[in-house]
Amino acid sequence: MTDMPDTTLTGDPSHDAPAEHGDDAAGYYTPGEPIRDTKAPEGPIDERWQTRKFEARLVNPANRRKLDIIIVGTGLAGGSAAATLGEAGYNVKSFCYQDSPRRAHSIAAQGGINAAKNYKEDGDSVHRLFYDTVKGGDYRSRESNVYRLSEVSANIIDQCVAQGVPFAREYGGLLDNRSFGGVQVSRTFYARGQTGQQLLIGAYQAMERQVAAGTVTQYTRHEMLELIVVDGRARGIIARDLVTGEIETHLADVVVLASGGYGNVFYLSTNAMGSNVTATWRAHRKGAYMANPCYTQIHPTCIPVTGSHQSKLTLMSESLRNDGRIWVPKQKSDCDKDPRQIPEQDRDYYLERIYPSFGNLVPRDIASRAAKYVCDEGRGVGPEVDGVRRGVYLDFSAAVERLGRDAVEEKYGNLFDMYARITGENPYDTPMRIYPAVHYVMGGLWVDYDLQASIPGLFVTGEANFSDHGANRLGASALMQGLADGYFVLPHTIRDYLADGPFEKVEETHPDVVEARKSVEDRVSHFLSTNGTRSVDSYHRELGNIMWEYCGMERTEDGLKKAIDLIRTLKDDFWRNVKVLGTSDSLNQSLEKAGRVADFLELGELMCIDALNRRESCGGHFRAESQTEDGEALRHDDQYAYVAAWEFAGDGELPVLHKEDLVYTAIEMKQRSYK
């Protein structure tokens, strides 16, 4: 079958493919030609977006009615794009695998959304938000994209207020702000601990208005399983109706992927269990470059793992770090004590001690790594799991004493309630226990300044692309990017491509369309006919264990090479020995999972190769071979200041690495310090 990986030709360390001197990944990939973003304008950074918007060609209203757009995903990026493009007059088809667009995983983002409005008069500005984002991403993001994101951030708040999003307000009625990790100003707008939900409702209502107007057609419980590429251009998708099992062909003039991130490759993550990489991975196999896949975010404030029975982790909003203080006992002997019985002098507020300038508000990667270190020292708290206590305290006793319980409850009440329901502990009386977990991904499909992938006609927005966050995303920036892309960036850039339309109509009988559909049918048939002995979930869990152990918070050359071998062996066994019950012509969640895990296995291997190629520590990606004398992350800008854009070369072939150099003209690259 055309889509089943051939593992017999996969490269190994002895392969004599050319590679750079001293490259740990030599033999695991083939060097390709360098690439660059040709759409980014030149000139002063604060003028580039205005320049590009003016230069982008227009599509007159009559022609918009003749153009069809497919959008995959209905989270903040996809929902806002569907609403905006539908209102502009295009014919939009919107797809999601959930039973309602309102169930998109954007709903789970709790803490807030950044915007450079300087309401607190504390020194914020567009340039400072730009600087904080580039620095927080450890100087591994594009400066043009980040500045644009910062520039349009203020518009997002105005848009959402107009939609009725109930942002928190001060006593006088002005919108309130709070701080988040990695910054020293208050620029995060929030709706208690439900910001993602409220913003998604706003985007959803805007999209439903266009559904009623007839410009947007909604396809719920549909999963994209293949990208249709005709004459080198994206022209549609193959989707499966998850209720009836029917394989459907949908054609359009352009395809937009807004399908979120791939954190579930680790099995245990804060993502919804249905979150997957299939939409973007299918596009990658058709020619779209995958950029920086090893850049995954480790979030410091998650409820700790309690045992092997878990399939998901729960995020506690980073906003809690505004008023909660993080600590562990100074003495290992105190770790099993009731924290309320440990006196102040015996507590180690380690973030405040190590990073006095930022304290508990250091960026996520630094807070996560520090928590790992104190637990590795044996000073973790909570129940032992596999002989180790993996938890630190997040203590609100000082905040309750300073502000009063009512004020704390007003800010964080729903988060405290959620914690109490999950753990059975009252966080008003006893400190919360938290530990880092996989959350967001900064890697994704490579896009240019217009958000267009390396396949013409394929645009990628939100977490599905790589463009804005470098090696570490600052808190409250995910909602910002999703809405910025959907409301304010894509509608301007996609029109430059659509100005060449209307395009020649593609029929379902076209050979490229027939081939794409057949590859999906063959893949489904294979899963249902293999009749092996192992469940899909068992493979997913094993893959997740490999990824967390060897490509998680800390990586080594030997560990990554071991992981690649383990994943290859697991992938080969999966295709021969997976067991999928049920049929293809009905609701079959085991079949859904099989396709997603097959793609996760391929992605996991590429993530390890990408991490192996990058022998530096940056963001949350700590290479043990690259650290300062005091154990901090050590970048190597002379060797790795580039975007790693990976090209799929075919089943059994080595991936091809294209490098896009990162050049900074408005900011100075330097080693980060939050001390």
Salt bridges, closest charged atoms under 4 A:
ASP3 OD2 - ARG282 NH1 2.54
ASP3 OD1 - ARG285 NH2 3.30
ASP3 OD2 - ARG523 NH1 2.81
ASP16 OD1 - HIS15 ND1 3.97
GLU20 OE2 - LYS659 NZ 2.10
ASP24 OD2 - ARG615 NH1 2.63
ASP24 OD2 - ARG623 NH2 2.66
ASP37 OD2 - ARG142 NH1 3.77
GLU87 OE2 - ARG209 NH1 3.39
ASP99 OD1 - ARG103 NE 2.63
ASP124 OD1 - ARG187 NH2 2.71
ASP132 OD2 - ARG187 NH2 3.01
ASP138 OD1 - ARG635 NH1 2.77
ASP138 OD1 - ARG672 NE 3.25
GLU143 OE2 - ARG48 NH1 3.54
ASP158 OD1 - LYS117 NZ 3.09
GLU170 OE2 - LYS120 NZ 2.78
ASP176 OD1 - LYS120 NZ 3.16
GLU223 OE2 - ARG596 NE 2.85
GLU226 OE2 - ARG282 NH1 3.94
GLU226 OE1 - LYS286 NZ 3.83
ASP241 OD2 - HIS222 NE2 3.92
GLU248 OE1 - HIS222 NE2 3.05
GLU248 OE1 - HIS250 NE2 2.78
ASP253 OD1 - ARG235 NH2 3.57
GLU318 OE2 - ARG321 NH2 2.29
GLU318 OE1 - ARG364 NE 2.48
ASP323 OD1 - ARG402 NH2 2.94
ASP323 OD2 - LYS411 NZ 3.26
ASP334 OD1 - LYS337 NZ 2.90
ASP338 OD2 - ARG340 NH2 2.90
GLU344 OE2 - ARG325 NH1 3.74
GLU344 OE1 - ARG347 NH1 3.87
ASP348 OD1 - ARG353 NE 2.93
ASP348 OD2 - ARG379 NH1 3.01
GLU352 OE1 - ARG325 NH2 2.86
ASP365 OD2 - ARG672 NH2 2.39
ASP376 OD2 - LYS372 NZ 2.79
ASP376 OD1 - ARG390 NH1 2.72
GLU377 OE1 - ARG379 NH2 3.00
GLU384 OE2 - ARG389 NH2 3.84
ASP395 OD2 - ARG347 NH1 3.14
GLU409 OE1 - ARG405 NE 3.94
GLU425 OE2 - ARG433 NH2 3.10
ASP448 OD2 - LYS39 NZ 3.07
ASP450 OD2 - LYS39 NZ 3.61
ASP450 OD2 - ARG52 NH2 2.65
ASP496 OD2 - ARG52 NH2 3.25
ASP496 OD1 - ARG57 NE 3.26
ASP500 OD1 - ARG57 NH1 2.78
ASP512 OD2 - HIS510 ND1 3.90
GLU521 OE2 - ARG517 NE 3.19
ASP522 OD2 - LYS518 NZ 2.73
ASP537 OD2 - LYS593 NZ 3.34
GLU542 OE1 - ARG534 NH2 2.98
GLU554 OE1 - LYS372 NZ 3.79
GLU557 OE2 - LYS561 NZ 2.84
GLU557 OE1 - ARG615 NH1 3.23
ASP572 OD2 - ARG576 NE 3.19
ASP573 OD2 - ARG534 NH1 3.91
ASP573 OD1 - ARG576 NH2 3.78
GLU592 OE1 - ARG596 NH2 3.41
ASP599 OD1 - ARG282 NH2 2.61
ASP599 OD1 - ARG523 NH2 2.91
GLU602 OE1 - ARG285 NH1 2.89
GLU605 OE2 - ARG568 NE 3.03
GLU605 OE1 - LYS571 NZ 3.00
GLU616 OE1 - ARG140 NH2 3.06
GLU616 OE2 - ARG614 NH1 3.19
GLU625 OE1 - ARG623 NE 2.93
ASP630 OD2 - LYS675 NZ 2.97
ASP637 OD1 - ARG140 NH2 2.84
ASP637 OD2 - ARG635 NH2 2.78
GLU647 OE1 - HIS658 NE2 2.69
ASP651 OD1 - ARG285 NH2 3.08
GLU660 OE2 - ARG142 NE 2.79
